[in-house]
Amino acid sequence: MLSLSFAVDTSSLAAEMPQWAQVRIPSITRNALNDTAEDAVRAEQDKVRGVFDRPTPYTERAVVFPRHLRATKERLEATIILRDDSAGGTPPSKYLFPEVQGGARPAKPLERRLRQMGLMRPDEFATIAIGYKRNAYGNIPGPTITAILSQLSAYAEVGFKMNETARSRKRAGAKRKARYFIPHEGSGLRRGIYERVGNRIRAVMIFVRQPTYRKRYDFGQATMAKADRVFAAYWQRHFYTELQKATGQR
């Protein structure tokens, strides 16, 4: 899990404070830490939008501040992380890891499924073919991925398989719907996934060697810059709020 924590030791500060402040310093510091972490999340989200080309909303929200990692009076530490959970897909902590550390890209869900079916080799990875239509985020549209997986007999859901039958293939031909296939060796086509509509064939994805990414997302840089700017101000704001309570001022 990629994470970044803020921690504060208030022991020396407390010794210089009056009694009312010594009691309230843990809550003051807790609030300042949590406010700073929330600002840091927004700073990292801005960083993601600046680094990546048309990131999806899911990727933009990759950096989170979970409730269980918030600072408390007993634990003066707040932690933000790259989200490591995902509903059926690959979590950002995994697919963004090569962008943060540099290195080889892990297999995507489509690639893993095709490998399980024996349609992709273990050392093959899929890259979108030049000129193929993409959605607003630069990816192949979800319905197209679903159709590819269905026609290649590689996508199963609970209770049934979304596999084509001979009858559905015949209907698709009559309606000139897109058909997807992986060419056989000796076909003259590069290894990959192709789309056929009538007599027209074009590449959807080409199979390549494992892509290697250079480090380009400096996770934590925006966070530390933000913390340097805002933590002291938040601490002071919460201190004066407690001071007003202690002295009865409004």
C-alpha positions as a printed Julia matrix, in Angstrom:
250×3 Matrix{Float64}:
   0.0     0.0     0.0
   1.37    3.41   -0.96
   0.79    5.83    1.89
   2.02    9.06    3.44
   1.62    9.98    7.1
   1.75   13.21    9.11
   2.79   12.85   12.75
   3.37   15.49   15.43
   5.13   15.3    18.79
   3.58   17.9    21.08
   5.41   17.01   24.31
   7.81   19.96   24.24
   5.05   22.36   23.18
   2.75   21.34   26.02
   5.35   22.16   28.64
   5.28   25.82   27.61
   1.49   26.15   27.63
  -0.94   27.09   30.43
  -2.97   24.31   32.02
  -6.09   24.82   29.89
  -4.0    24.57   26.7
  -2.09   21.47   27.83
  -5.41   19.66   28.15
  -6.61   20.78   24.73
  -3.4    20.41   22.69
  -4.18   16.82   21.58
  -7.57   17.81   20.14
  -6.14   20.98   18.58
  -3.39   19.0    16.9
  -5.76   16.23   15.84
  -8.03   18.71   14.09
  -5.12   20.46   12.4
  -3.7    17.16   11.15
  -7.01   16.02    9.73
  -7.67   19.36    8.03
  -4.18   19.23    6.52
  -4.68   15.67    5.26
  -7.98   16.61    3.6
  -6.24   19.48    1.82
  -3.44   17.1     0.84
  -5.9    14.73   -0.83
  -7.23   17.57   -2.97
  -3.66   18.62   -3.83
  -2.81   15.07   -4.92
  -5.98   14.9    -7.03
  -4.93   18.12   -8.77
  -1.5    16.56   -9.31
  -3.04   13.46  -10.91
  -5.05   15.6   -13.31
  -1.88   17.45  -14.28
   0.33   14.39  -14.74
  -1.97   12.02  -16.61
  -3.73   12.54  -19.92
  -7.5    12.47  -19.39
  -7.54   10.36  -16.2
 -10.84    8.71  -15.37
 -12.77   10.04  -12.36
 -11.81    6.8   -10.56
  -8.1     7.54  -11.09
  -8.58   11.19  -10.11
  -9.97    9.96   -6.78
  -7.2     7.41   -6.28
  -5.76    9.26   -3.28
  -8.03    8.97   -0.24
  -8.07    9.71    3.48
  -9.89    6.76    5.09
 -11.74    7.28    8.34
  -9.68    4.65   10.16
  -6.46    6.53    9.29
  -7.62    9.88   10.64
  -5.73   11.37   13.59
  -7.17   10.98   17.07
  -6.28   12.62   20.39
  -4.5     9.4    21.36
  -2.74    8.95   17.99
  -1.54   12.22   16.5
  -0.97   10.85   13.03
  -3.0    11.2     9.84
  -2.37    9.01    6.78
  -3.44    9.35    3.15
  -3.15    6.4     0.77
  -3.57    5.31   -2.8
  -6.85    3.41   -2.8
  -6.18   -0.33   -2.52
  -9.73   -1.63   -2.94
 -11.71   -2.02   -6.15
 -15.06   -3.49   -7.1
 -13.96   -6.22   -9.48
 -11.17   -4.27  -11.18
  -7.56   -3.38  -10.46
  -7.11   -0.98   -7.51
  -5.2     2.28   -8.1
  -2.49    1.22   -5.66
  -1.55   -1.5    -8.17
  -2.01    0.13  -11.56
  -0.48    3.43  -10.45
   2.48    1.78   -8.71
   4.67    1.7   -11.88
   3.86    5.37  -12.44
   5.03    6.2    -8.91
   8.05    3.9    -8.65
   8.79    3.24  -12.32
   8.97   -0.3   -13.7
   6.92   -2.89  -15.52
   3.15   -2.55  -15.91
   1.13   -5.37  -14.31
  -1.45   -7.28  -16.33
  -4.9    -5.72  -16.67
  -8.14   -7.69  -16.06
  -8.73   -8.21  -19.79
  -5.23   -9.61  -20.22
  -5.56  -11.92  -17.22
  -8.86  -13.3   -18.52
  -7.52  -13.92  -22.0
  -4.49  -15.68  -20.54
  -6.72  -17.92  -18.47
  -8.46  -18.96  -21.69
  -5.14  -19.6   -23.4
  -5.73  -16.8   -25.94
  -2.83  -14.65  -24.77
   0.66  -15.81  -23.92
   2.03  -15.1   -20.44
   4.52  -12.61  -21.85
   1.99  -10.72  -24.01
   0.31   -7.43  -23.11
  -2.37   -5.54  -25.02
  -2.03   -1.98  -26.28
  -4.77   -0.06  -28.11
  -4.19   -0.01  -31.86
  -3.42    3.34  -33.47
  -6.56    4.92  -34.87
  -9.06    2.77  -32.97
 -11.9     4.72  -31.37
 -11.5     5.6   -27.71
 -13.74    7.11  -25.08
 -13.28   10.5   -23.43
 -10.58    9.06  -21.16
  -8.49    7.52  -23.93
  -9.66    3.96  -23.27
 -11.65    1.44  -25.27
 -15.35    1.9   -24.35
 -16.71   -0.54  -21.78
 -19.41   -2.01  -24.08
 -16.7    -2.85  -26.62
 -14.63   -4.64  -23.99
 -17.71   -6.58  -22.91
 -18.43   -7.59  -26.54
 -14.82   -8.68  -27.04
 -14.84  -10.8   -23.91
 -18.23  -12.27  -24.76
 -17.25  -13.26  -28.28
 -13.92  -14.68  -27.18
 -15.67  -16.77  -24.54
 -13.57  -15.2   -21.83
 -16.08  -13.38  -19.65
 -18.29  -15.11  -17.07
 -20.8   -13.71  -14.61
 -22.5   -15.41  -11.69
 -25.14  -17.83  -12.95
 -24.42  -17.61  -16.67
 -21.7   -17.05  -19.27
 -21.85  -14.23  -21.77
 -20.68  -16.5   -24.6
 -21.94  -16.28  -28.15
 -23.87  -19.11  -29.77
 -23.83  -20.03  -33.46
 -27.27  -18.45  -33.74
 -26.12  -15.12  -32.26
 -23.12  -15.08  -34.59
 -25.44  -15.54  -37.58
 -27.67  -12.66  -36.39
 -24.62  -10.44  -35.95
 -23.56  -11.09  -39.53
 -26.99  -10.24  -40.85
 -27.04   -6.94  -38.94
 -23.41   -6.14  -39.81
 -22.47   -5.91  -36.16
 -18.83   -5.9   -35.1
 -17.19   -9.3   -34.68
 -13.99   -9.68  -32.67
 -11.29  -12.31  -33.14
  -7.64  -13.14  -32.56
  -5.99  -14.19  -35.83
  -4.3   -17.55  -36.26
  -0.58  -17.89  -36.79
   0.29  -17.47  -40.45
  -2.63  -15.14  -41.14
  -0.33  -12.25  -41.96
  -1.82  -10.15  -39.16
   0.1    -9.14  -36.07
  -0.9   -10.85  -32.85
  -3.8    -8.97  -31.32
  -7.56   -8.51  -31.24
  -9.3    -7.49  -34.46
 -12.73   -6.23  -35.38
 -14.63   -7.33  -38.46
 -17.66   -5.43  -39.77
 -18.77   -6.9   -43.08
 -15.61   -7.24  -45.14
 -13.72   -4.58  -43.21
 -11.08   -5.67  -40.68
  -9.19   -3.38  -38.36
  -7.0    -3.83  -35.3
  -8.46   -3.1   -31.87
  -5.51   -4.12  -29.71
  -2.03   -5.28  -30.59
  -0.15   -7.74  -28.39
   3.26   -6.45  -27.32
   5.97   -7.17  -24.8
   5.44   -5.96  -21.23
   5.39   -2.15  -21.16
   7.84   -0.42  -18.82
   6.95    2.93  -17.31
   9.26    5.69  -16.16
   8.52    7.32  -12.83
   6.26   10.29  -13.52
   3.83   10.64  -10.61
   5.7    11.84   -7.53
   3.17   10.68   -4.96
   3.55   12.76   -1.83
   5.29   15.78   -3.34
   2.06   17.8    -3.57
   1.11   16.59   -0.1
   4.28   17.79    1.58
   4.13   21.15   -0.2
   0.53   21.6     0.94
   1.32   20.56    4.52
   4.17   23.06    4.73
   1.76   25.8     3.74
  -1.34   25.01    5.78
  -0.6    22.95    8.91
   0.61   25.83   11.09
  -2.34   27.99   10.05
  -4.81   25.22   10.86
  -3.16   24.6    14.24
  -3.32   28.29   15.07
  -6.96   28.51   14.01
  -7.97   25.6    16.24
  -5.84   26.95   19.1
  -7.66   30.28   19.07
 -11.01   28.5    18.9
 -10.11   26.65   22.1
  -8.74   29.86   23.64
 -12.07   31.56   23.1
 -13.84   28.66   24.77
 -11.46   28.74   27.71
 -11.77   32.48   28.28
 -15.45   32.79   27.48
 -14.79   35.04   24.47
 -16.93   34.97   21.35
